[in-house]
Each structure stands twice: as structure tokens, then as C-alpha cells.
Amino acid sequence: MKRRIIGIDPGLASTGWGVVDYEQSRIRYLAHGCIETIAALPRAERLFFIYREINNVLETYSPTEAAMETLYFGKNVSSAIAVAEARGVLSLAMAERNLSLAECTPHEIKQAVVGVRKAEKDQVQEMVALILGLPVIPKPDHAADALGAAICAAHAAIMGSPKR
């Protein structure tokens, strides 16, 4: 049975997305992109734009499940709050379509894609391109990270334990 997985790297300024098909232990690339918002707009308008755009992506590719990178708390609390709000509208869009949503930590994504939990960002991006048979690393970085989340969800399925 073919499963279509959308991976998401949430952010208020840039939300990356990537879609793969998983069937018979094979992962096949379909598409990727990035939803970018205008910093000068009010936060509510930026969140609504993300919501609208992810719904367009969901409508176009009709995924059967989703995987989203979990929130990484760095030193900048205000940016973490903005990312959390973006995650909220993205999660809402998935819930409206009854898509199961796997939560993938950055370490889990690195482990699934590179085989090392402390891999560097450029290693992850190179392996995403290699795994998906792409001639170049997907750009922008957020889209490559989103494809990594989709690969992580597919990898969990390959290992027999899909994350929810």
C-alpha cells in the first residue's frame, strides 16, 4: 500500500515542506517547497498565510500522513514562540484532513537520514538528496529539512514502528 508523507519544517518566516511516497520499502520524491511570509506583516496575517498555503499544498498532493519537526528550544524564546504558533496552524491543517502527524525530533531526523544523531546540517541535506535520487540538494534549507522529516517517518514505518 502506497503512503504519501508530507514532511514539514515549521517556522514563522519560512515553513519548509516536502512530499514523498513510501511503498514496498522504497521512498520516492514527489515535490518540495517553502512558504515564506513577509516580516512586516502582523503575526496573525503571517500565520493565516501559512495556514492557507499549507492547505494548497495538501490539496495538491493529498498526503495520507504527515511528519513535523519538533520545536527546538534555543536561546531565543521569542522566536521559539513564533515557531510554536506556526506549528499550531500547521497542526490544525493536518487535523482538519484527519492526517496522522508524526513528531520527529532533530536528532531522530538526523539518525534516520544520516545514521548519526549529531550529524551536521550539510550532511543531512546531502543525504536527503542521495536518498531521494535528486541531482542537487533541495533548496531552501527548510525544504530539505522537511524532506528529512518525511524520510524519518518513512524510516519509522520501515522499522515497523510508525511514530505518532
Secondary structure, DSSP 8 states (H G I E B T S, - for coil): --EEEEEEE--SSEEEEEEEEEETTEEEEEEEEEEE--TTS-HHHHHHHHHHHHHHHHHHH--SEEEEE-----S-HHHHHHHHHHHHHHHHHHHHTT-EEEEE-HHHHHHHHTS-TT--HHHHHHHHHHHHT-SS--SSHHHHHHHHHHHHHHHHHHTT----
